[in-house]
Amino acid sequence: MRNLSDWLDYQQRVHPRSIELGLARVREVWQRLGAGAPARVVITVGGTNGKGSTVAFLEAMLVAMGKRVGCYTSPHLQRYNERVRLLGREAGDAELIDAFERIEAARLMPSRDPIALTYFEFGTLAALWIFAQNKLDVVVLEVGLGGRLDAVNIVDADAAIVTTVDLDHQDWLGNDRDSIGYEKAGIFRAARPAILGMPEPPAGLVAEAARLGADIRRAGIDYDFSPQSSGWQWRTGEASIDLPQPTLAAPCQTANAAAAIAALHCLRERIGWDPSALATGVRNARLAARLQRFAQTGAAEVIVDVAHNPQAAGVLSSWLEQNPIAGHTFGVFGALADKDVGGIVAPLSLRIDRWYLAGLDSMTSRGLAVAELRERVAATASRLAPIVSHADPRDALAAAQRQAAEGDRIVAFGSFYVAAVALDALDPGKRIRTRLP
């Protein structure tokens, strides 16, 4: 295949399903590749929300410590290359294509049974292959879905973090926090640090971590953090650090940074411990579409956020309440068909003065058409606000921008697809070259 887009199109066709949980197929291809360990130290990050931000904090802190770092995240927003970062840069097209060619040869190895891989599994193996070729000190891996059966889990992490557990992907993970927590605990390993980044983890998460024999470190018990007049403090019984406020905006980012620091503290004998670097990392961490603000004189400000489940919507709602504006708030919203639209809309209905709904069915087979989205929003919103329907996020955002004035606010949220379109429009120097799956 000639280019990266060709490879990504091929990967979306080669497996009959977009998601197939399980480790056997991915592990077999990885063994056929014969690659070494992705790095001397591996940290895995799972959870319902906060995974990407926690990876960003870990990367920024480790880079400030002078480490050679690789990060794997998903999904991407504007370029597929975003998923694989190493040594402070995104993987190049040539690196990804080389990895894909090797994976394809391994899965179709002569005299061996062919192995079907999903789009996500191709990407996970490519990231691990690229990392293994670059002699990295630390690799940080974000779990795609769940944990126990996610492709990332073929790697035994030296420390693992579960940031939060809430209802999402119930078709795959279960219908309650205990069941989902059990699945997410699968990234933990016996006698290795297991960071539980939430104050009240579900019993299923804690029980499975204990059954696995993991070295459990719980927020509020084994480490803690609290605000100070000029920042915040992280502490354990052995150490305390005064830290600046994260540049990442949401209040929950302190908890994400605290979990990242807890993991690094557990690994300090292997990677070192540098409080000043940790502070630098907290300040330097950046991540697109996490309460990302775009402001222009004479126009409404635009906030782009990937809130796509009830827990994330609650965080977004709290931030909007704590950061009021004089004008009106316009919500540009689209969702995938399997999402709890009511649970997303409920906490935000008092914050949105006008809805610009966007269909996603033209962008992905998983997308919700705008007619059905409108029905779900109208049935859930606790106050009657005007609703305008649009075929896709581009039209919805453009309509909101035409209507909004200086002093108003536009919030584009509900799906990575919505966020990606918003970033395309607001940050045109980084236009999408390869679409989300």
C-alpha positions in Angstrom: 0.0 0.0 0.0 1.3 3.4 -0.9 0.5 5.6 2.0 -0.8 5.8 5.6 -4.4 6.5 4.5 -4.4 3.3 2.4 -3.2 1.2 5.3 -5.9 2.7 7.6 -8.7 2.1 5.1 -7.5 -1.5 4.7 -7.4 -2.1 8.4 -11.0 -1.0 8.8 -12.0 -3.6 6.2 -9.9 -6.6 7.1 -11.8 -7.6 10.2 -15.5 -8.2 10.1 -16.0 -6.4 13.4 -14.6 -3.0 14.6 -14.2 -4.4 18.2 -13.3 -7.9 19.2 -12.0 -8.1 22.7 -9.4 -10.8 23.6 -5.7 -11.2 23.8 -4.9 -14.5 22.1 -4.8 -13.2 18.5 -2.8 -10.0 19.4 -0.4 -11.9 21.6 0.3 -14.5 18.8 1.1 -11.8 16.3 3.4 -10.1 18.8 5.2 -13.3 19.4 5.6 -13.9 15.6 7.1 -10.4 15.3 9.8 -11.4 17.8 10.2 -7.9 19.2 11.7 -7.1 22.5 10.2 -5.2 25.4 8.7 -1.8 24.4 10.8 -0.1 27.2 12.7 -0.8 30.4 9.6 0.4 32.3 5.9 0.3 31.2 3.0 2.2 32.8 -0.5 1.3 31.7 -3.4 3.8 32.2 -7.1 2.6 32.2 -10.3 4.1 33.4 -13.6 5.6 32.1 -12.4 9.2 32.0 -9.1 10.9 32.6 -6.9 8.4 30.8 -5.6 10.7 28.1 -4.9 13.5 30.6 -3.1 11.2 33.0 -0.9 10.0 30.1 -0.2 13.6 29.2 0.9 14.3 32.8 3.1 11.2 32.9 4.8 12.1 29.6 5.4 15.7 30.7 6.8 14.7 34.1 9.1 12.0 32.6 10.4 14.3 29.9 11.2 16.9 32.5 13.1 14.1 34.4 15.2 13.6 31.2 13.7 10.2 30.3 13.3 8.8 26.8 9.5 8.4 26.7 7.0 6.8 24.4 3.2 7.1 24.7 0.3 5.3 23.0 -3.2 6.8 23.2 -6.5 6.5 21.3 -8.5 7.7 19.5 -6.8 10.5 17.6 -8.4 13.8 16.8 -6.7 15.4 13.8 -4.0 12.9 12.7 -3.6 9.2 13.2 0.0 9.9 14.1 -1.1 11.4 17.4 -1.7 7.9 18.7 2.1 7.1 18.9 4.4 9.6 20.5 8.1 9.0 21.2 10.9 11.3 22.3 8.5 14.3 22.3 7.2 13.9 18.7 4.5 12.0 16.8 5.4 8.9 14.9 6.0 9.6 11.2 4.1 8.1 8.4 7.1 6.0 7.3 7.5 4.5 10.8 3.9 3.6 11.0 3.8 2.1 7.5 6.9 0.0 8.3 5.3 -1.3 11.4 2.1 -2.1 9.6 4.0 -4.0 6.9 5.7 -6.1 9.5 2.5 -6.8 11.3 0.8 -7.8 8.1 3.6 -10.2 7.2 3.4 -11.7 10.7 -0.3 -12.3 10.8 -0.2 -13.9 7.3 3.0 -15.8 7.9 3.3 -18.8 5.5 2.7 -22.2 7.1 0.8 -20.6 10.0 -2.9 -19.9 10.3 -3.8 -16.3 9.3 -4.9 -14.1 12.2 -7.6 -11.4 11.9 -6.8 -8.1 13.6 -9.0 -5.1 14.2 -8.1 -1.5 13.4 -7.2 -0.9 17.1 -5.2 -4.1 17.3 -3.1 -3.1 14.3 -2.4 0.3 15.9 -1.5 -1.2 19.3 1.0 -3.6 17.8 2.5 -0.9 15.6 3.0 1.3 18.6 4.7 -1.5 20.6 6.9 -2.3 17.6 8.0 1.3 17.1 8.7 1.7 20.9 10.8 -1.5 20.9 13.0 -0.2 18.1 13.8 3.1 20.0 15.4 1.9 23.3 13.1 3.9 25.5 13.3 4.4 29.2 9.6 4.4 29.9 6.5 3.7 27.8 3.0 4.8 28.8 0.1 2.9 27.3 -3.5 4.0 27.4 -6.1 1.3 27.5 -8.6 1.4 24.6 -11.7 -0.3 26.1 -12.0 -1.9 29.5 -8.7 -3.5 30.4 -8.7 -7.2 31.0 -9.3 -8.1 27.3 -7.9 -4.9 25.7 -5.0 -5.4 23.2 -2.8 -3.2 25.4 -2.9 -5.8 28.1 -0.6 -8.2 26.3 2.1 -6.1 28.0 2.8 -6.7 31.7 2.9 -3.2 33.2 5.4 -2.3 35.9 2.7 0.0 37.3 -0.9 0.5 36.3 -3.4 3.3 37.0 -7.2 3.2 36.9 -8.3 6.8 36.9 -12.1 6.6 37.3 -14.9 4.0 36.8 -18.3 5.0 35.6 -20.9 3.7 33.2 -19.7 3.6 29.6 -19.4 0.9 27.0 -22.0 -1.2 28.9 -22.5 -3.5 25.9 -18.9 -4.7 26.3 -18.1 -4.2 30.0 -21.3 -4.6 32.1 -24.1 -2.6 33.4 -22.8 -1.5 36.8 -19.7 0.0 38.2 -18.6 -3.2 39.9 -18.7 -5.2 36.6 -16.9 -2.4 34.8 -14.4 -2.1 37.6 -13.6 -5.8 37.4 -12.8 -5.5 33.7 -10.6 -2.4 34.3 -8.7 -4.2 37.1 -7.4 -6.7 34.5 -4.4 -4.4 33.8 -3.0 -4.9 37.3 -0.3 -7.5 38.0 0.7 -9.4 41.1 3.1 -7.5 43.5 3.2 -4.5 41.2 1.7 -1.1 41.9 -2.0 -0.6 41.2 -3.0 3.0 41.5 -6.7 3.6 42.2 -7.1 7.3 41.3 -10.7 7.8 42.6 -11.7 8.3 46.3 -14.5 5.7 46.2 -13.5 2.9 43.8 -16.2 0.3 43.1 -16.0 -2.9 45.1 -15.4 -5.0 41.9 -12.3 -3.0 41.1 -10.8 -3.3 44.6 -11.7 -7.0 44.9 -10.2 -8.0 41.6 -7.0 -6.0 42.3 -6.7 -7.8 45.6 -7.4 -11.2 44.0 -4.6 -10.5 41.5 -2.2 -9.8 44.3 -1.5 -6.2 43.1 0.2 -3.7 45.4 -2.9 -1.4 45.8 -2.4 2.3 46.3 -5.6 4.2 46.8 -6.3 7.9 46.5 -7.2 9.4 49.9 -5.6 6.4 51.8 -2.1 5.6 50.4 -1.6 9.0 48.9 -3.5 12.2 49.1 -3.7 15.7 47.7 -5.2 19.0 48.7 -5.4 22.6 47.5 -3.1 25.4 48.8 -3.2 29.1 48.3 -0.9 29.1 45.3 -1.4 25.5 44.0 -1.8 22.1 45.6 0.1 19.6 47.6 0.6 15.9 46.9 1.7 13.7 49.8 2.2 10.2 51.2 3.6 9.1 54.5 7.1 9.3 53.0 7.0 12.5 50.9 5.1 15.7 50.1 5.4 18.0 47.2 4.1 21.5 46.6 2.8 21.8 43.0 1.4 24.5 40.7 -2.1 24.3 39.3 -2.3 22.2 36.2 -2.6 24.1 32.9 -5.3 21.5 31.9 -8.4 23.3 33.1 -10.9 20.9 34.7 -10.9 20.5 38.5 -10.5 16.7 38.0 -7.0 17.3 36.5 -5.5 17.6 39.9 -6.7 14.0 40.7 -5.2 12.8 37.4 -1.9 14.5 38.1 -1.9 13.0 41.6 -2.4 9.5 40.3 0.4 10.0 37.8 2.7 11.1 40.6 1.7 8.1 42.7 2.7 5.7 40.0 6.1 7.5 39.6 6.6 7.5 43.3 6.1 3.7 43.3 8.7 3.3 40.6 11.2 5.8 42.0 13.9 3.3 42.6 13.9 2.4 38.9 13.4 5.8 37.3 14.4 8.3 40.0 12.5 10.9 41.9 12.7 14.6 41.1 10.0 16.8 42.6 11.0 19.9 40.6 10.5 17.8 37.4 7.1 16.7 38.6 6.1 20.3 39.1 7.4 21.2 35.6 5.4 18.3 34.2 2.2 19.4 35.9 2.6 22.9 34.5 3.6 21.7 31.0 1.1 18.9 30.3 -1.2 19.7 27.4 -4.0 17.7 25.7 -6.2 18.8 22.9 -10.0 18.9 23.3 -10.0 18.8 27.1 -11.7 22.1 27.9 -9.6 23.6 25.2 -10.5 27.3 24.7 -10.4 29.3 21.5 -10.9 33.0 21.8 -11.0 35.7 19.1 -11.7 39.4 19.4 -15.2 40.2 18.2 -16.5 36.6 18.3 -17.8 34.1 20.8 -15.3 32.0 22.6 -15.4 28.3 21.7 -14.7 25.5 24.2 -13.9 22.0 22.8 -14.2 19.0 25.0 -14.5 15.3 24.4 -17.2 14.7 27.1 -19.0 11.7 25.8 -20.4 10.0 28.9 -22.3 11.1 32.0 -19.3 11.4 34.2 -17.4 13.6 31.8 -20.5 15.6 31.1 -20.8 16.3 34.9 -17.2 17.6 35.0 -18.0 19.8 32.0 -21.1 21.1 33.7 -19.3 21.9 36.9 -16.6 23.8 34.9 -19.2 25.9 33.1 -20.9 26.7 36.4 -17.6 27.8 37.9 -16.7 29.9 34.9 -19.8 31.9 34.0 -20.1 34.3 31.2 -22.3 37.4 30.6 -23.8 36.0 27.4 -25.5 32.9 26.2 -24.1 29.3 25.9 -24.6 27.4 22.7 -24.1 23.6 22.8 -22.9 21.8 19.6 -23.5 18.2 20.4 -23.4 14.8 18.7 -23.1 11.3 20.0 -22.5 7.7 19.0 -25.6 5.4 19.0 -24.4 3.4 22.0 -24.0 6.4 24.3 -26.2 7.4 27.2 -27.5 10.6 25.6 -29.8 11.2 28.5 -27.1 10.9 31.0 -24.9 13.3 29.1 -27.6 15.9 28.6 -29.0 15.9 32.1 -26.1 17.7 33.9 -25.7 20.1 31.0 -29.3 21.1 30.3 -29.2 23.9 32.8 -26.0 25.3 31.3 -27.0 25.3 27.6 -29.2 28.1 26.3 -29.5 26.8 22.7 -28.7 23.3 21.3 -27.1 22.8 17.8 -27.4 19.0 17.4 -25.3 17.2 14.9 -25.8 13.8 13.2 -22.8 11.5 13.2 -24.3 8.8 11.0 -22.5 10.1 7.9 -19.1 10.0 9.7 -19.3 6.5 11.2 -21.6 3.5 11.2 -21.7 3.9 15.0 -23.0 7.5 14.7 -26.5 8.6 15.9 -28.7 10.3 13.3 -29.8 13.8 14.2 -33.5 12.9 14.3 -33.1 10.3 17.0 -30.6 12.5 18.8 -33.1 15.3 18.9 -35.7 13.0 20.4 -33.4 11.8 23.1 -32.3 15.4 24.0 -35.8 16.7 24.0 -36.9 13.9 26.3 -34.1 14.5 28.8 -33.4 18.2 29.0 -34.8 19.5 32.3 -35.6 22.9 30.8 -37.0 23.8 27.4 -34.2 25.4 25.3 -34.3 25.9 21.5 -33.0 22.9 19.5 -31.7 23.2 16.0 -30.8 20.1 14.0 -28.0 19.7 11.5 -26.8 16.8 9.4 -23.2 16.9 10.7 -21.0 18.7 13.2 -19.5 21.1 10.6 -22.9 22.5 9.8 -23.9 22.7 13.5 -20.7 24.5 14.5 -20.9 26.9 11.6 -24.6 27.7 12.5 -23.7 28.3 16.1 -20.8 30.6 15.1 -23.1 32.7 12.9 -25.7 33.1 15.7 -23.3 33.7 18.7 -21.9 37.1 19.4 -18.9 38.4 21.4 -19.6 37.6 25.1 -21.4 34.3 24.2 -19.8 30.8 24.5 -20.0 27.8 22.2 -19.3 24.4 23.7 -18.6 21.6 21.2 -18.7 18.3 22.9 -20.3 14.8 23.0 -17.9 12.8 20.8 -14.3 12.7 19.5 -15.9 13.2 16.1 -17.4 16.5 17.2 -14.2 17.6 18.8 -12.2 16.7 15.7 -14.4 18.7 13.4 -14.2 21.7 15.8 -10.5 21.5 15.9 -10.3 21.3 12.1 -12.3 24.6 11.9 -10.5 26.4 14.7 -7.0 25.1 14.2 -6.8 24.7 10.4 -3.0 24.2 10.4 -3.5 20.7 11.7 -6.3 19.4 9.5 -7.4 15.8 9.6 -5.6 13.6 7.1 -6.8 10.2 8.4 -10.2 9.8 9.9 -11.3 8.3 13.2 -12.4 4.7 12.9 
